Amino acid sequence: MTFAYWNPLMLQQSHLINPETGEDVAVSIAPVGEEDIQLRGASVHARHYHLHSAKLEIDLWYSLDGDWLALESTSGKGRRLRYVLN
C-alpha cells in the first residue's frame, strides 16, 4: 500500500510504498489520542495518529468516521507543512 492518507487502512500498515521512488518504507503508526482541530472555520473532534519512519515524522488526523482531515509534517528545510481538508 502507498502513503494513501485518505485511506484509513493505511493506519494498520507496517510498510508503505513511496509512490515517487517505489521504495518500501518501514513505518510505525501509533494513535496519539482524540482532540479538537480547526476545520473549515469550526472545531471538529478528531483522532490523531503519528507516523514515524527513518526519514519521516508525520501527524495525521481522521474524523471519528475514519475520513482523513489533516496532515502535518516538517519539510527538509525545517518548515512545517500542513494539509487540511478544505
PyMOL Python script that loads the backbone (N, CA, C, O; Angstrom):
from pymol import cmd

cmd.read_pdbstr("""\
ATOM      1  N   MET A   1       0.845  -1.178   0.000  1.00  0.00           N
ATOM      2  CA  MET A   1       0.000   0.000   0.000  1.00  0.00           C
ATOM      3  C   MET A   1       0.888   1.238   0.000  1.00  0.00           C
ATOM      4  O   MET A   1       1.955   1.239   0.614  1.00  0.00           O
ATOM      5  N   THR A   2       0.456   2.277  -0.679  1.00  0.00           N
ATOM      6  CA  THR A   2       1.217   3.533  -0.717  1.00  0.00           C
ATOM      7  C   THR A   2       0.835   4.420   0.467  1.00  0.00           C
ATOM      8  O   THR A   2      -0.023   4.069   1.276  1.00  0.00           O
ATOM      9  N   PHE A   3       1.487   5.565   0.545  1.00  0.00           N
ATOM     10  CA  PHE A   3       1.154   6.580   1.544  1.00  0.00           C
ATOM     11  C   PHE A   3      -0.164   7.242   1.122  1.00  0.00           C
ATOM     12  O   PHE A   3      -0.181   8.412   0.739  1.00  0.00           O
ATOM     13  N   ALA A   4      -1.256   6.495   1.193  1.00  0.00           N
ATOM     14  CA  ALA A   4      -2.582   6.970   0.786  1.00  0.00           C
ATOM     15  C   ALA A   4      -3.311   7.444   2.043  1.00  0.00           C
ATOM     16  O   ALA A   4      -4.116   6.708   2.613  1.00  0.00           O
ATOM     17  N   TYR A   5      -3.028   8.661   2.467  1.00  0.00           N
ATOM     18  CA  TYR A   5      -3.541   9.175   3.732  1.00  0.00           C
ATOM     19  C   TYR A   5      -5.056   9.142   3.815  1.00  0.00           C
ATOM     20  O   TYR A   5      -5.609   8.981   4.903  1.00  0.00           O
ATOM     21  N   TRP A   6      -5.736   9.290   2.692  1.00  0.00           N
ATOM     22  CA  TRP A   6      -7.195   9.318   2.672  1.00  0.00           C
ATOM     23  C   TRP A   6      -7.796   7.948   2.969  1.00  0.00           C
ATOM     24  O   TRP A   6      -8.996   7.845   3.226  1.00  0.00           O
ATOM     25  N   ASN A   7      -6.976   6.891   2.938  1.00  0.00           N
ATOM     26  CA  ASN A   7      -7.459   5.540   3.189  1.00  0.00           C
ATOM     27  C   ASN A   7      -7.076   5.125   4.618  1.00  0.00           C
ATOM     28  O   ASN A   7      -5.896   4.902   4.889  1.00  0.00           O
ATOM     29  N   PRO A   8      -8.042   5.016   5.533  1.00  0.00           N
ATOM     30  CA  PRO A   8      -7.699   4.701   6.918  1.00  0.00           C
ATOM     31  C   PRO A   8      -7.055   3.323   7.094  1.00  0.00           C
ATOM     32  O   PRO A   8      -6.487   3.055   8.152  1.00  0.00           O
ATOM     33  N   LEU A   9      -7.127   2.448   6.097  1.00  0.00           N
ATOM     34  CA  LEU A   9      -6.425   1.165   6.177  1.00  0.00           C
ATOM     35  C   LEU A   9      -4.914   1.368   6.232  1.00  0.00           C
ATOM     36  O   LEU A   9      -4.185   0.486   6.685  1.00  0.00           O
ATOM     37  N   MET A  10      -4.446   2.518   5.776  1.00  0.00           N
ATOM     38  CA  MET A  10      -3.023   2.842   5.844  1.00  0.00           C
ATOM     39  C   MET A  10      -2.519   2.804   7.282  1.00  0.00           C
ATOM     40  O   MET A  10      -1.357   2.479   7.528  1.00  0.00           O
ATOM     41  N   LEU A  11      -3.388   3.135   8.227  1.00  0.00           N
ATOM     42  CA  LEU A  11      -3.001   3.204   9.633  1.00  0.00           C
ATOM     43  C   LEU A  11      -2.641   1.842  10.214  1.00  0.00           C
ATOM     44  O   LEU A  11      -2.040   1.771  11.286  1.00  0.00           O
ATOM     45  N   GLN A  12      -2.997   0.765   9.530  1.00  0.00           N
ATOM     46  CA  GLN A  12      -2.738  -0.591  10.015  1.00  0.00           C
ATOM     47  C   GLN A  12      -1.481  -1.204   9.406  1.00  0.00           C
ATOM     48  O   GLN A  12      -1.173  -2.362   9.685  1.00  0.00           O
ATOM     49  N   GLN A  13      -0.752  -0.459   8.587  1.00  0.00           N
ATOM     50  CA  GLN A  13       0.388  -0.998   7.850  1.00  0.00           C
ATOM     51  C   GLN A  13       1.700  -0.826   8.624  1.00  0.00           C
ATOM     52  O   GLN A  13       1.851   0.107   9.412  1.00  0.00           O
ATOM     53  N   SER A  14       2.636  -1.734   8.387  1.00  0.00           N
ATOM     54  CA  SER A  14       3.983  -1.604   8.945  1.00  0.00           C
ATOM     55  C   SER A  14       4.993  -1.226   7.871  1.00  0.00           C
ATOM     56  O   SER A  14       6.132  -0.879   8.182  1.00  0.00           O
ATOM     57  N   HIS A  15       4.579  -1.293   6.608  1.00  0.00           N
ATOM     58  CA  HIS A  15       5.400  -0.882   5.468  1.00  0.00           C
ATOM     59  C   HIS A  15       4.494  -0.163   4.482  1.00  0.00           C
ATOM     60  O   HIS A  15       3.352  -0.567   4.263  1.00  0.00           O
ATOM     61  N   LEU A  16       5.011   0.905   3.890  1.00  0.00           N
ATOM     62  CA  LEU A  16       4.285   1.639   2.854  1.00  0.00           C
ATOM     63  C   LEU A  16       5.218   1.854   1.676  1.00  0.00           C
ATOM     64  O   LEU A  16       6.436   1.930   1.839  1.00  0.00           O
ATOM     65  N   ILE A  17       4.634   1.951   0.485  1.00  0.00           N
ATOM     66  CA  ILE A  17       5.408   2.189  -0.735  1.00  0.00           C
ATOM     67  C   ILE A  17       5.450   3.687  -1.019  1.00  0.00           C
ATOM     68  O   ILE A  17       4.411   4.346  -1.056  1.00  0.00           O
ATOM     69  N   ASN A  18       6.655   4.220  -1.219  1.00  0.00           N
ATOM     70  CA  ASN A  18       6.811   5.604  -1.652  1.00  0.00           C
ATOM     71  C   ASN A  18       6.488   5.635  -3.136  1.00  0.00           C
ATOM     72  O   ASN A  18       7.241   5.069  -3.928  1.00  0.00           O
ATOM     73  N   PRO A  19       5.382   6.283  -3.551  1.00  0.00           N
ATOM     74  CA  PRO A  19       4.990   6.247  -4.959  1.00  0.00           C
ATOM     75  C   PRO A  19       5.952   6.992  -5.889  1.00  0.00           C
ATOM     76  O   PRO A  19       5.951   6.751  -7.096  1.00  0.00           O
ATOM     77  N   GLU A  20       6.767   7.887  -5.344  1.00  0.00           N
ATOM     78  CA  GLU A  20       7.727   8.628  -6.170  1.00  0.00           C
ATOM     79  C   GLU A  20       8.948   7.790  -6.514  1.00  0.00           C
ATOM     80  O   GLU A  20       9.505   7.918  -7.604  1.00  0.00           O
ATOM     81  N   THR A  21       9.371   6.921  -5.576  1.00  0.00           N
ATOM     82  CA  THR A  21      10.613   6.168  -5.770  1.00  0.00           C
ATOM     83  C   THR A  21      10.407   4.658  -5.859  1.00  0.00           C
ATOM     84  O   THR A  21      11.300   3.936  -6.304  1.00  0.00           O
ATOM     85  N   GLY A  22       9.236   4.174  -5.437  1.00  0.00           N
ATOM     86  CA  GLY A  22       8.986   2.738  -5.388  1.00  0.00           C
ATOM     87  C   GLY A  22       9.596   2.079  -4.162  1.00  0.00           C
ATOM     88  O   GLY A  22       9.499   0.862  -4.005  1.00  0.00           O
ATOM     89  N   GLU A  23      10.219   2.858  -3.295  1.00  0.00           N
ATOM     90  CA  GLU A  23      10.879   2.330  -2.092  1.00  0.00           C
ATOM     91  C   GLU A  23       9.858   1.773  -1.108  1.00  0.00           C
ATOM     92  O   GLU A  23       8.811   2.376  -0.875  1.00  0.00           O
ATOM     93  N   ASP A  24      10.174   0.619  -0.537  1.00  0.00           N
ATOM     94  CA  ASP A  24       9.390   0.021   0.533  1.00  0.00           C
ATOM     95  C   ASP A  24       9.873   0.645   1.841  1.00  0.00           C
ATOM     96  O   ASP A  24      11.022   0.448   2.235  1.00  0.00           O
ATOM     97  N   VAL A  25       9.002   1.396   2.514  1.00  0.00           N
ATOM     98  CA  VAL A  25       9.378   2.161   3.704  1.00  0.00           C
ATOM     99  C   VAL A  25       8.774   1.510   4.948  1.00  0.00           C
ATOM    100  O   VAL A  25       7.555   1.370   5.048  1.00  0.00           O
ATOM    101  N   ALA A  26       9.617   1.118   5.883  1.00  0.00           N
ATOM    102  CA  ALA A  26       9.140   0.612   7.173  1.00  0.00           C
ATOM    103  C   ALA A  26       8.599   1.786   7.979  1.00  0.00           C
ATOM    104  O   ALA A  26       9.268   2.810   8.115  1.00  0.00           O
ATOM    105  N   VAL A  27       7.392   1.640   8.512  1.00  0.00           N
ATOM    106  CA  VAL A  27       6.763   2.712   9.281  1.00  0.00           C
ATOM    107  C   VAL A  27       6.189   2.139  10.577  1.00  0.00           C
ATOM    108  O   VAL A  27       5.872   0.954  10.671  1.00  0.00           O
ATOM    109  N   SER A  28       6.069   3.006  11.555  1.00  0.00           N
ATOM    110  CA  SER A  28       5.273   2.682  12.738  1.00  0.00           C
ATOM    111  C   SER A  28       4.237   3.792  12.858  1.00  0.00           C
ATOM    112  O   SER A  28       4.554   4.977  12.743  1.00  0.00           O
ATOM    113  N   ILE A  29       3.006   3.387  13.090  1.00  0.00           N
ATOM    114  CA  ILE A  29       1.906   4.341  13.191  1.00  0.00           C
ATOM    115  C   ILE A  29       1.198   4.087  14.508  1.00  0.00           C
ATOM    116  O   ILE A  29       0.721   2.982  14.768  1.00  0.00           O
ATOM    117  N   ALA A  30       1.134   5.123  15.338  1.00  0.00           N
ATOM    118  CA  ALA A  30       0.564   4.965  16.669  1.00  0.00           C
ATOM    119  C   ALA A  30      -0.513   6.013  16.919  1.00  0.00           C
ATOM    120  O   ALA A  30      -0.375   7.161  16.495  1.00  0.00           O
ATOM    121  N   PRO A  31      -1.579   5.624  17.603  1.00  0.00           N
ATOM    122  CA  PRO A  31      -2.585   6.616  17.988  1.00  0.00           C
ATOM    123  C   PRO A  31      -2.022   7.557  19.048  1.00  0.00           C
ATOM    124  O   PRO A  31      -1.330   7.129  19.972  1.00  0.00           O
ATOM    125  N   VAL A  32      -2.328   8.837  18.900  1.00  0.00           N
ATOM    126  CA  VAL A  32      -1.916   9.846  19.875  1.00  0.00           C
ATOM    127  C   VAL A  32      -3.073  10.118  20.834  1.00  0.00           C
ATOM    128  O   VAL A  32      -2.870  10.304  22.034  1.00  0.00           O
ATOM    129  N   GLY A  33      -4.287  10.140  20.286  1.00  0.00           N
ATOM    130  CA  GLY A  33      -5.476  10.388  21.101  1.00  0.00           C
ATOM    131  C   GLY A  33      -6.509  11.157  20.313  1.00  0.00           C
ATOM    132  O   GLY A  33      -6.333  11.419  19.123  1.00  0.00           O
ATOM    133  N   GLU A  34      -7.575  11.512  20.976  1.00  0.00           N
ATOM    134  CA  GLU A  34      -8.620  12.318  20.346  1.00  0.00           C
ATOM    135  C   GLU A  34      -8.459  13.764  20.777  1.00  0.00           C
ATOM    136  O   GLU A  34      -8.090  14.055  21.915  1.00  0.00           O
ATOM    137  N   GLU A  35      -8.745  14.669  19.843  1.00  0.00           N
ATOM    138  CA  GLU A  35      -8.630  16.101  20.137  1.00  0.00           C
ATOM    139  C   GLU A  35      -9.477  16.883  19.159  1.00  0.00           C
ATOM    140  O   GLU A  35      -9.933  16.341  18.151  1.00  0.00           O
ATOM    141  N   ASP A  36      -9.689  18.140  19.446  1.00  0.00           N
ATOM    142  CA  ASP A  36     -10.425  19.017  18.549  1.00  0.00           C
ATOM    143  C   ASP A  36      -9.434  19.773  17.673  1.00  0.00           C
ATOM    144  O   ASP A  36      -8.423  20.284  18.156  1.00  0.00           O
ATOM    145  N   ILE A  37      -9.740  19.839  16.359  1.00  0.00           N
ATOM    146  CA  ILE A  37      -8.929  20.617  15.428  1.00  0.00           C
ATOM    147  C   ILE A  37      -9.833  21.604  14.698  1.00  0.00           C
ATOM    148  O   ILE A  37     -11.048  21.413  14.642  1.00  0.00           O
ATOM    149  N   GLN A  38      -9.247  22.648  14.146  1.00  0.00           N
ATOM    150  CA  GLN A  38      -9.989  23.637  13.379  1.00  0.00           C
ATOM    151  C   GLN A  38     -10.075  23.184  11.924  1.00  0.00           C
ATOM    152  O   GLN A  38      -9.061  22.882  11.294  1.00  0.00           O
ATOM    153  N   LEU A  39     -11.285  23.141  11.407  1.00  0.00           N
ATOM    154  CA  LEU A  39     -11.517  22.683  10.040  1.00  0.00           C
ATOM    155  C   LEU A  39     -12.681  23.466   9.467  1.00  0.00           C
ATOM    156  O   LEU A  39     -13.787  23.441  10.005  1.00  0.00           O
ATOM    157  N   ARG A  40     -12.424  24.158   8.378  1.00  0.00           N
ATOM    158  CA  ARG A  40     -13.467  24.956   7.722  1.00  0.00           C
ATOM    159  C   ARG A  40     -14.108  25.953   8.682  1.00  0.00           C
ATOM    160  O   ARG A  40     -15.316  26.186   8.635  1.00  0.00           O
ATOM    161  N   GLY A  41     -13.289  26.537   9.550  1.00  0.00           N
ATOM    162  CA  GLY A  41     -13.766  27.553  10.478  1.00  0.00           C
ATOM    163  C   GLY A  41     -14.525  27.017  11.677  1.00  0.00           C
ATOM    164  O   GLY A  41     -15.131  27.789  12.420  1.00  0.00           O
ATOM    165  N   ALA A  42     -14.501  25.715  11.878  1.00  0.00           N
ATOM    166  CA  ALA A  42     -15.216  25.127  13.008  1.00  0.00           C
ATOM    167  C   ALA A  42     -14.310  24.136  13.735  1.00  0.00           C
ATOM    168  O   ALA A  42     -13.342  23.623  13.175  1.00  0.00           O
ATOM    169  N   SER A  43     -14.646  23.887  14.980  1.00  0.00           N
ATOM    170  CA  SER A  43     -13.919  22.906  15.766  1.00  0.00           C
ATOM    171  C   SER A  43     -14.503  21.521  15.478  1.00  0.00           C
ATOM    172  O   SER A  43     -15.716  21.323  15.550  1.00  0.00           O
ATOM    173  N   VAL A  44     -13.618  20.554  15.148  1.00  0.00           N
ATOM    174  CA  VAL A  44     -14.051  19.200  14.809  1.00  0.00           C
ATOM    175  C   VAL A  44     -13.295  18.221  15.695  1.00  0.00           C
ATOM    176  O   VAL A  44     -12.080  18.334  15.856  1.00  0.00           O
ATOM    177  N   HIS A  45     -14.009  17.265  16.268  1.00  0.00           N
ATOM    178  CA  HIS A  45     -13.381  16.242  17.097  1.00  0.00           C
ATOM    179  C   HIS A  45     -12.730  15.220  16.165  1.00  0.00           C
ATOM    180  O   HIS A  45     -13.370  14.730  15.235  1.00  0.00           O
ATOM    181  N   ALA A  46     -11.455  14.897  16.415  1.00  0.00           N
ATOM    182  CA  ALA A  46     -10.699  14.035  15.509  1.00  0.00           C
ATOM    183  C   ALA A  46      -9.819  13.059  16.273  1.00  0.00           C
ATOM    184  O   ALA A  46      -9.488  13.268  17.440  1.00  0.00           O
ATOM    185  N   ARG A  47      -9.448  11.982  15.579  1.00  0.00           N
ATOM    186  CA  ARG A  47      -8.457  11.031  16.101  1.00  0.00           C
ATOM    187  C   ARG A  47      -7.104  11.406  15.512  1.00  0.00           C
ATOM    188  O   ARG A  47      -6.972  11.577  14.301  1.00  0.00           O
ATOM    189  N   HIS A  48      -6.109  11.532  16.367  1.00  0.00           N
ATOM    190  CA  HIS A  48      -4.762  11.961  15.989  1.00  0.00           C
ATOM    191  C   HIS A  48      -3.846  10.736  16.004  1.00  0.00           C
ATOM    192  O   HIS A  48      -3.857   9.954  16.954  1.00  0.00           O
ATOM    193  N   TYR A  49      -3.042  10.578  14.925  1.00  0.00           N
ATOM    194  CA  TYR A  49      -2.067   9.490  14.808  1.00  0.00           C
ATOM    195  C   TYR A  49      -0.704  10.075  14.473  1.00  0.00           C
ATOM    196  O   TYR A  49      -0.607  11.158  13.895  1.00  0.00           O
ATOM    197  N   HIS A  50       0.343   9.354  14.838  1.00  0.00           N
ATOM    198  CA  HIS A  50       1.704   9.760  14.487  1.00  0.00           C
ATOM    199  C   HIS A  50       2.367   8.651  13.689  1.00  0.00           C
ATOM    200  O   HIS A  50       2.417   7.502  14.129  1.00  0.00           O
ATOM    201  N   LEU A  51       2.880   9.003  12.504  1.00  0.00           N
ATOM    202  CA  LEU A  51       3.603   8.074  11.639  1.00  0.00           C
ATOM    203  C   LEU A  51       5.085   8.393  11.740  1.00  0.00           C
ATOM    204  O   LEU A  51       5.495   9.546  11.610  1.00  0.00           O
ATOM    205  N   HIS A  52       5.883   7.357  11.973  1.00  0.00           N
ATOM    206  CA  HIS A  52       7.330   7.516  12.090  1.00  0.00           C
ATOM    207  C   HIS A  52       8.007   6.537  11.139  1.00  0.00           C
ATOM    208  O   HIS A  52       7.617   5.373  11.047  1.00  0.00           O
ATOM    209  N   SER A  53       9.032   7.026  10.430  1.00  0.00           N
ATOM    210  CA  SER A  53       9.917   6.159   9.646  1.00  0.00           C
ATOM    211  C   SER A  53      11.332   6.718   9.798  1.00  0.00           C
ATOM    212  O   SER A  53      11.543   7.709  10.497  1.00  0.00           O
ATOM    213  N   ALA A  54      12.288   6.081   9.147  1.00  0.00           N
ATOM    214  CA  ALA A  54      13.675   6.544   9.253  1.00  0.00           C
ATOM    215  C   ALA A  54      13.828   7.986   8.769  1.00  0.00           C
ATOM    216  O   ALA A  54      14.694   8.712   9.257  1.00  0.00           O
ATOM    217  N   LYS A  55      12.995   8.407   7.812  1.00  0.00           N
ATOM    218  CA  LYS A  55      13.138   9.748   7.232  1.00  0.00           C
ATOM    219  C   LYS A  55      11.931  10.655   7.454  1.00  0.00           C
ATOM    220  O   LYS A  55      11.970  11.824   7.071  1.00  0.00           O
ATOM    221  N   LEU A  56      10.863  10.147   8.063  1.00  0.00           N
ATOM    222  CA  LEU A  56       9.620  10.920   8.154  1.00  0.00           C
ATOM    223  C   LEU A  56       9.054  10.943   9.562  1.00  0.00           C
ATOM    224  O   LEU A  56       9.152   9.970  10.309  1.00  0.00           O
ATOM    225  N   GLU A  57       8.463  12.072   9.905  1.00  0.00           N
ATOM    226  CA  GLU A  57       7.633  12.231  11.094  1.00  0.00           C
ATOM    227  C   GLU A  57       6.379  12.954  10.612  1.00  0.00           C
ATOM    228  O   GLU A  57       6.446  14.115  10.210  1.00  0.00           O
ATOM    229  N   ILE A  58       5.239  12.272  10.651  1.00  0.00           N
ATOM    230  CA  ILE A  58       4.003  12.845  10.116  1.00  0.00           C
ATOM    231  C   ILE A  58       2.896  12.674  11.137  1.00  0.00           C
ATOM    232  O   ILE A  58       2.715  11.586  11.682  1.00  0.00           O
ATOM    233  N   ASP A  59       2.153  13.741  11.400  1.00  0.00           N
ATOM    234  CA  ASP A  59       0.961  13.670  12.232  1.00  0.00           C
ATOM    235  C   ASP A  59      -0.250  13.683  11.322  1.00  0.00           C
ATOM    236  O   ASP A  59      -0.314  14.452  10.363  1.00  0.00           O
ATOM    237  N   LEU A  60      -1.211  12.823  11.631  1.00  0.00           N
ATOM    238  CA  LEU A  60      -2.414  12.662  10.818  1.00  0.00           C
ATOM    239  C   LEU A  60      -3.640  12.768  11.713  1.00  0.00           C
ATOM    240  O   LEU A  60      -3.620  12.328  12.863  1.00  0.00           O
ATOM    241  N   TRP A  61      -4.710  13.356  11.177  1.00  0.00           N
ATOM    242  CA  TRP A  61      -5.970  13.454  11.900  1.00  0.00           C
ATOM    243  C   TRP A  61      -7.084  12.897  11.028  1.00  0.00           C
ATOM    244  O   TRP A  61      -7.154  13.175   9.830  1.00  0.00           O
ATOM    245  N   TYR A  62      -7.951  12.110  11.645  1.00  0.00           N
ATOM    246  CA  TYR A  62      -9.095  11.499  10.974  1.00  0.00           C
ATOM    247  C   TYR A  62     -10.358  11.790  11.769  1.00  0.00           C
ATOM    248  O   TYR A  62     -10.320  11.942  12.990  1.00  0.00           O
ATOM    249  N   SER A  63     -11.475  11.865  11.057  1.00  0.00           N
ATOM    250  CA  SER A  63     -12.759  12.027  11.743  1.00  0.00           C
ATOM    251  C   SER A  63     -13.069  10.750  12.505  1.00  0.00           C
ATOM    252  O   SER A  63     -12.412   9.728  12.305  1.00  0.00           O
ATOM    253  N   LEU A  64     -14.052  10.804  13.366  1.00  0.00           N
ATOM    254  CA  LEU A  64     -14.461   9.619  14.110  1.00  0.00           C
ATOM    255  C   LEU A  64     -15.041   8.561  13.174  1.00  0.00           C
ATOM    256  O   LEU A  64     -15.135   7.392  13.547  1.00  0.00           O
ATOM    257  N   ASP A  65     -15.434   8.963  11.951  1.00  0.00           N
ATOM    258  CA  ASP A  65     -15.922   8.030  10.932  1.00  0.00           C
ATOM    259  C   ASP A  65     -14.801   7.479  10.055  1.00  0.00           C
ATOM    260  O   ASP A  65     -15.056   6.651   9.180  1.00  0.00           O
ATOM    261  N   GLY A  66     -13.547   7.932  10.276  1.00  0.00           N
ATOM    262  CA  GLY A  66     -12.414   7.429   9.516  1.00  0.00           C
ATOM    263  C   GLY A  66     -12.032   8.247   8.292  1.00  0.00           C
ATOM    264  O   GLY A  66     -11.188   7.817   7.506  1.00  0.00           O
ATOM    265  N   ASP A  67     -12.636   9.416   8.115  1.00  0.00           N
ATOM    266  CA  ASP A  67     -12.278  10.280   6.980  1.00  0.00           C
ATOM    267  C   ASP A  67     -11.020  11.075   7.314  1.00  0.00           C
ATOM    268  O   ASP A  67     -10.896  11.618   8.412  1.00  0.00           O
ATOM    269  N   TRP A  68     -10.088  11.143   6.364  1.00  0.00           N
ATOM    270  CA  TRP A  68      -8.858  11.904   6.569  1.00  0.00           C
ATOM    271  C   TRP A  68      -9.193  13.386   6.624  1.00  0.00           C
ATOM    272  O   TRP A  68      -9.930  13.889   5.776  1.00  0.00           O
ATOM    273  N   LEU A  69      -8.653  14.095   7.628  1.00  0.00           N
ATOM    274  CA  LEU A  69      -8.935  15.516   7.818  1.00  0.00           C
ATOM    275  C   LEU A  69      -7.716  16.407   7.641  1.00  0.00           C
ATOM    276  O   LEU A  69      -7.818  17.485   7.056  1.00  0.00           O
ATOM    277  N   ALA A  70      -6.549  15.965   8.146  1.00  0.00           N
ATOM    278  CA  ALA A  70      -5.381  16.848   8.129  1.00  0.00           C
ATOM    279  C   ALA A  70      -4.093  16.039   8.241  1.00  0.00           C
ATOM    280  O   ALA A  70      -4.083  14.898   8.703  1.00  0.00           O
ATOM    281  N   LEU A  71      -3.018  16.670   7.805  1.00  0.00           N
ATOM    282  CA  LEU A  71      -1.669  16.110   7.876  1.00  0.00           C
ATOM    283  C   LEU A  71      -0.730  17.234   8.236  1.00  0.00           C
ATOM    284  O   LEU A  71      -0.885  18.356   7.753  1.00  0.00           O
ATOM    285  N   GLU A  72       0.247  16.945   9.080  1.00  0.00           N
ATOM    286  CA  GLU A  72       1.264  17.937   9.410  1.00  0.00           C
ATOM    287  C   GLU A  72       2.614  17.243   9.498  1.00  0.00           C
ATOM    288  O   GLU A  72       2.740  16.177  10.101  1.00  0.00           O
ATOM    289  N   SER A  73       3.629  17.864   8.884  1.00  0.00           N
ATOM    290  CA  SER A  73       4.972  17.304   8.869  1.00  0.00           C
ATOM    291  C   SER A  73       5.975  18.442   8.787  1.00  0.00           C
ATOM    292  O   SER A  73       5.602  19.600   8.599  1.00  0.00           O
ATOM    293  N   THR A  74       7.242  18.107   8.928  1.00  0.00           N
ATOM    294  CA  THR A  74       8.312  19.085   8.777  1.00  0.00           C
ATOM    295  C   THR A  74       9.013  18.823   7.459  1.00  0.00           C
ATOM    296  O   THR A  74       9.371  17.683   7.161  1.00  0.00           O
ATOM    297  N   SER A  75       9.213  19.870   6.666  1.00  0.00           N
ATOM    298  CA  SER A  75       9.904  19.727   5.385  1.00  0.00           C
ATOM    299  C   SER A  75      11.401  19.563   5.615  1.00  0.00           C
ATOM    300  O   SER A  75      11.888  19.719   6.734  1.00  0.00           O
ATOM    301  N   GLY A  76      12.117  19.249   4.556  1.00  0.00           N
ATOM    302  CA  GLY A  76      13.562  19.096   4.645  1.00  0.00           C
ATOM    303  C   GLY A  76      14.270  20.355   5.102  1.00  0.00           C
ATOM    304  O   GLY A  76      15.397  20.284   5.593  1.00  0.00           O
ATOM    305  N   LYS A  77      13.636  21.504   4.954  1.00  0.00           N
ATOM    306  CA  LYS A  77      14.241  22.772   5.365  1.00  0.00           C
ATOM    307  C   LYS A  77      13.753  23.215   6.741  1.00  0.00           C
ATOM    308  O   LYS A  77      13.977  24.358   7.140  1.00  0.00           O
ATOM    309  N   GLY A  78      13.087  22.318   7.470  1.00  0.00           N
ATOM    310  CA  GLY A  78      12.650  22.622   8.820  1.00  0.00           C
ATOM    311  C   GLY A  78      11.359  23.396   8.923  1.00  0.00           C
ATOM    312  O   GLY A  78      10.988  23.816  10.019  1.00  0.00           O
ATOM    313  N   ARG A  79      10.663  23.598   7.829  1.00  0.00           N
ATOM    314  CA  ARG A  79       9.393  24.317   7.859  1.00  0.00           C
ATOM    315  C   ARG A  79       8.251  23.334   8.060  1.00  0.00           C
ATOM    316  O   ARG A  79       8.313  22.193   7.603  1.00  0.00           O
ATOM    317  N   ARG A  80       7.199  23.788   8.755  1.00  0.00           N
ATOM    318  CA  ARG A  80       6.030  22.945   8.976  1.00  0.00           C
ATOM    319  C   ARG A  80       5.149  22.968   7.741  1.00  0.00           C
ATOM    320  O   ARG A  80       4.837  24.029   7.199  1.00  0.00           O
ATOM    321  N   LEU A  81       4.756  21.787   7.309  1.00  0.00           N
ATOM    322  CA  LEU A  81       3.858  21.611   6.171  1.00  0.00           C
ATOM    323  C   LEU A  81       2.551  21.070   6.720  1.00  0.00           C
ATOM    324  O   LEU A  81       2.547  20.079   7.451  1.00  0.00           O
ATOM    325  N   ARG A  82       1.449  21.707   6.378  1.00  0.00           N
ATOM    326  CA  ARG A  82       0.150  21.270   6.896  1.00  0.00           C
ATOM    327  C   ARG A  82      -0.872  21.252   5.764  1.00  0.00           C
ATOM    328  O   ARG A  82      -1.077  22.249   5.072  1.00  0.00           O
ATOM    329  N   TYR A  83      -1.501  20.106   5.597  1.00  0.00           N
ATOM    330  CA  TYR A  83      -2.616  19.952   4.669  1.00  0.00           C
ATOM    331  C   TYR A  83      -3.863  19.776   5.512  1.00  0.00           C
ATOM    332  O   TYR A  83      -3.867  19.011   6.476  1.00  0.00           O
ATOM    333  N   VAL A  84      -4.927  20.488   5.146  1.00  0.00           N
ATOM    334  CA  VAL A  84      -6.198  20.402   5.873  1.00  0.00           C
ATOM    335  C   VAL A  84      -7.319  20.282   4.861  1.00  0.00           C
ATOM    336  O   VAL A  84      -7.320  20.971   3.840  1.00  0.00           O
ATOM    337  N   LEU A  85      -8.267  19.414   5.140  1.00  0.00           N
ATOM    338  CA  LEU A  85      -9.444  19.262   4.283  1.00  0.00           C
ATOM    339  C   LEU A  85     -10.102  20.619   4.108  1.00  0.00           C
ATOM    340  O   LEU A  85     -10.349  21.333   5.080  1.00  0.00           O
ATOM    341  N   ASN A  86     -10.378  20.960   2.878  1.00  0.00           N
ATOM    342  CA  ASN A  86     -10.971  22.259   2.591  1.00  0.00           C
ATOM    343  C   ASN A  86     -12.421  22.112   2.197  1.00  0.00           C
ATOM    344  O   ASN A  86     -13.088  23.108   1.917  1.00  0.00           O
TER     345      ASN A  86
END
""", "prot")
cmd.dss("prot")
cmd.show_as("cartoon", "prot")
cmd.util.cbc("prot")
cmd.orient("prot")
